Amino acid sequence: MFSSSLWRLYLFLVVSSMALFYSVGHYKWSNIEKEALSDLTYSHKLITRSAHQHLRKHAVMLKLLGRRLIDIEAFENRDSAKKLMEELLQDNQETIGYGLSTTDGDLIVTATKRKPKKFTNIRHTEFSEESFDKALEKDKLVIGRTYFFDSLEQWIIPLRYAIKDEKGQPLAVITTAISLESDFNPWRITELDEDRLITIVKSPTTHGEYYHQFAHPPIYPDSLEQTYNEPIPSDLIEYLNNLFIEETGHDIDTLMQSEDIIWYKFFDSRTDQHILDMISYNK
């Protein structure tokens, strides 16, 4: 039996939003708001539950793969390790590849669905360094930053798990990846209403920066690079933190101490819309 804490990785904020179009009359507006809140609560829980199930499954799979790689002595038998990964990849439609790397970040065995360009050191890559080091420290699945992986020429959500010896010392790191734009993205919901916005924000980096893990629709529709490669502006984080305090009595740090779902509303002057926001912290 695997503990449910196995997949509990890196933490992320789940934000579900809905644009509300103002109707004249307090009673009518209250009914609209009440109905929207109920609908949004259902969607928010659905997204969170779906992500939990997807990530738990990947965590169990990577742990089993790690044990099997130890059994076949993967470092000495790389051909056997590659064959095992290719068989697993063939049976798994959700991931786009597997990679086994040394604790220094050098990929030594890979299996991918697309012929790759030359692989680079994972630990020496800006977008993956921090999650790689986290994986070495933890006994859990770690989600890396969403980024464009040049070797496979697509946007990916990397998942990492460290293989460790009996003393808890890391031997290697297994990385698998999900395509950002595939239906297997754990936060993607098909046929989402046009007035819904889904935003997944990673917990702050060691430098205190927040990055988007997933956003639908993209924050910058014409630039995925700007959406995922650039940190959320600090003035926006400060504005949202003050908004949380004003509307809910909680700041971001307090929010991160629990997994309660908190909702608030505000008027977005940029779009001239009332926005109903629902937010929770998954850890």
C-alpha positions in Angstrom: 0.0 0.0 0.0 1.4 3.4 -1.0 0.9 6.3 1.3 -1.1 9.1 -0.2 1.7 11.5 0.8 3.9 9.8 -1.8 2.9 12.3 -4.6 2.7 15.3 -2.4 5.5 17.1 -4.1 6.0 20.6 -4.6 3.1 22.8 -3.6 0.8 24.8 -5.8 -2.0 27.2 -5.7 -5.2 26.4 -7.5 -7.1 29.4 -8.6 -10.5 29.1 -10.3 -12.1 32.2 -11.6 -15.4 33.2 -13.2 -16.3 36.4 -14.9 -19.7 37.7 -13.6 -21.7 40.1 -15.7 -23.4 42.6 -13.5 -27.2 42.7 -13.5 -29.2 45.6 -12.2 -30.9 44.9 -8.9 -29.5 43.6 -5.7 -31.7 40.5 -5.5 -31.0 39.4 -9.0 -27.3 40.0 -8.6 -27.2 38.0 -5.3 -28.9 35.1 -7.0 -26.4 35.2 -9.9 -23.5 35.3 -7.4 -24.9 32.5 -5.3 -25.4 30.2 -8.4 -22.0 31.1 -9.8 -20.3 30.3 -6.4 -22.0 26.9 -6.3 -21.0 26.2 -9.9 -17.4 27.4 -9.3 -17.0 25.3 -6.2 -17.9 22.2 -8.1 -15.4 23.0 -10.9 -12.7 23.8 -8.4 -13.1 20.6 -6.5 -13.2 18.6 -9.8 -9.9 20.1 -11.0 -8.2 19.5 -7.6 -9.5 15.9 -7.4 -8.5 15.1 -11.0 -5.0 16.5 -10.4 -4.6 14.4 -7.2 -5.6 11.2 -9.0 -3.2 11.9 -12.0 -0.2 12.8 -9.8 -0.7 9.9 -7.4 -0.8 7.5 -10.3 2.5 8.9 -11.7 4.1 8.8 -8.3 3.3 5.2 -7.8 4.5 4.4 -11.3 7.8 6.2 -10.9 8.4 4.5 -7.6 7.8 1.1 -9.1 10.0 1.9 -12.0 12.7 3.0 -9.7 12.6 -0.3 -7.8 12.7 -2.2 -11.0 15.7 -0.2 -12.3 17.6 -1.1 -9.1 16.7 -4.8 -9.5 18.1 -4.9 -13.1 21.2 -2.8 -12.0 20.3 -0.1 -14.5 23.7 1.8 -14.3 25.5 -1.4 -15.4 22.8 -2.6 -17.8 21.7 0.5 -19.6 20.3 -1.4 -22.6 18.0 -3.3 -20.3 17.0 -0.1 -18.6 16.2 1.5 -21.9 14.1 -1.5 -23.0 12.1 -1.3 -19.8 11.5 2.4 -20.2 10.4 1.9 -23.9 8.0 -0.9 -22.9 6.5 1.3 -20.2 6.2 4.3 -22.5 4.5 2.2 -25.1 1.8 1.2 -22.6 1.4 4.7 -21.2 -0.2 7.2 -23.4 0.0 10.0 -20.8 3.7 10.7 -20.8 6.0 11.8 -23.6 9.2 10.2 -22.3 11.3 8.9 -19.4 14.9 9.8 -18.5 17.3 8.3 -15.9 20.0 10.7 -14.8 22.9 10.7 -12.4 22.7 12.8 -9.3 24.7 15.4 -11.1 22.0 15.7 -13.7 23.5 13.9 -16.7 21.0 11.8 -18.6 22.3 8.3 -19.1 19.2 6.4 -20.3 16.2 7.9 -22.2 13.1 6.7 -23.9 10.9 9.2 -25.8 8.0 9.1 -28.3 9.7 11.7 -30.5 13.2 11.5 -31.8 15.0 14.0 -29.6 17.8 16.5 -30.2 20.8 16.3 -28.0 19.9 16.2 -24.3 21.4 18.8 -21.9 22.3 18.4 -18.3 19.1 18.7 -16.2 20.8 20.2 -13.2 22.5 22.9 -15.2 19.2 24.1 -16.8 17.6 27.2 -15.4 14.1 25.8 -15.6 14.8 22.4 -14.0 17.7 23.0 -11.6 15.6 23.7 -8.5 13.1 20.9 -9.0 16.0 18.4 -9.6 17.6 19.4 -6.3 14.3 19.1 -4.6 13.8 15.6 -5.9 17.2 14.6 -4.4 16.2 16.0 -1.0 12.7 14.4 -1.0 11.2 10.9 -0.9 8.2 12.2 -2.9 7.3 13.1 -6.4 8.4 16.6 -7.4 6.8 18.7 -10.1 9.1 20.9 -12.0 8.4 24.2 -13.6 6.6 24.2 -16.9 9.0 25.0 -19.7 9.8 24.5 -23.4 12.1 21.5 -23.6 14.3 22.1 -26.6 15.3 18.4 -27.0 11.7 17.4 -27.6 10.6 20.8 -29.0 7.5 21.0 -26.9 6.2 22.5 -23.7 6.3 20.1 -20.8 5.3 19.6 -17.2 8.2 17.5 -15.7 7.7 15.0 -12.9 10.8 13.8 -10.9 11.5 11.1 -8.4 14.8 10.1 -6.8 15.9 6.5 -6.6 17.6 6.0 -3.2 19.6 3.2 -1.6 18.7 1.4 1.7 20.4 4.3 3.6 18.3 6.9 1.9 21.2 8.2 -0.2 20.1 9.2 -3.8 21.4 7.0 -6.6 19.7 8.6 -9.5 16.7 10.6 -10.6 13.9 9.5 -12.9 12.1 12.2 -14.8 9.0 11.8 -16.9 7.0 14.5 -18.6 3.5 15.4 -19.6 2.8 17.6 -22.6 1.4 21.0 -21.4 -1.1 21.0 -24.2 -2.2 17.4 -24.1 -5.5 16.1 -22.7 -3.4 14.3 -20.1 -2.4 17.5 -18.4 -3.6 16.9 -14.8 -5.3 20.3 -14.6 -6.9 20.5 -18.1 -10.6 20.2 -18.3 -12.2 19.8 -21.7 -15.1 22.0 -22.7 -14.5 24.6 -20.1 -16.9 27.5 -20.3 -15.5 30.7 -21.8 -16.1 32.6 -18.6 -13.9 30.3 -16.6 -10.2 30.9 -15.9 -8.0 28.2 -14.3 -4.6 29.2 -12.9 -2.1 26.9 -11.2 0.7 28.7 -9.5 3.8 27.0 -8.1 4.9 27.7 -4.5 7.7 30.4 -4.5 11.2 29.5 -5.6 14.2 30.0 -3.3 14.3 33.5 -4.7 10.7 34.2 -3.7 9.4 34.2 -7.2 6.1 32.7 -8.3 5.6 31.0 -11.7 2.6 29.7 -13.5 2.4 25.9 -13.7 -0.7 26.0 -15.9 -3.1 28.7 -17.1 -6.2 28.3 -19.1 -6.6 30.4 -21.1 -2.9 31.4 -21.2 -2.2 34.7 -19.3 -0.5 36.0 -22.5 -2.3 34.2 -25.3 0.3 35.2 -27.9 3.3 34.2 -25.8 3.6 31.0 -23.8 7.2 32.1 -23.1 5.9 35.2 -21.2 3.2 33.1 -19.5 5.6 30.4 -18.2 9.1 31.7 -18.3 8.6 35.0 -16.6 7.8 35.2 -12.8 4.5 36.8 -11.8 5.2 40.5 -11.3 5.9 41.2 -7.6 3.5 44.2 -7.6 0.7 41.8 -8.7 1.6 39.4 -5.9 1.5 42.3 -3.4 -1.9 43.5 -4.8 -3.4 40.0 -4.6 -2.0 39.5 -1.1 -3.7 42.7 0.0 -6.9 41.7 -1.8 -6.8 38.3 0.1 -6.5 40.1 3.4 -9.2 42.6 2.6 -11.7 40.0 1.3 -10.9 37.0 3.5 -8.8 38.1 6.4 -6.0 35.7 5.2 -2.7 36.6 3.5 -0.9 34.2 1.2 1.3 32.8 3.9 -1.7 32.0 6.1 -3.5 30.4 3.1 -0.5 28.1 2.6 -0.9 26.7 6.1 -4.1 24.9 5.1 -5.9 23.4 2.1 -9.2 25.3 2.7 -11.0 26.7 -0.3 -11.3 30.4 0.0 -13.3 32.6 -2.3 -13.5 36.4 -2.8 -14.7 38.8 -5.5 -13.3 41.9 -7.1 -13.9 44.2 -10.0 -11.4 44.0 -12.8 -11.1 47.4 -14.4 -9.1 46.0 -17.3 -12.0 43.9 -18.6 -14.8 45.9 -16.9 -16.0 42.6 -15.3 -16.8 41.4 -11.8 -14.6 38.4 -11.0 -15.4 35.6 -8.6 -12.2 33.9 -7.5 -11.8 30.7 -5.6 -8.4 29.6 -4.3 -6.8 26.7 -2.4 -3.3 25.5 -1.6 -2.4 21.9 -2.4 0.5 20.5 -0.6 
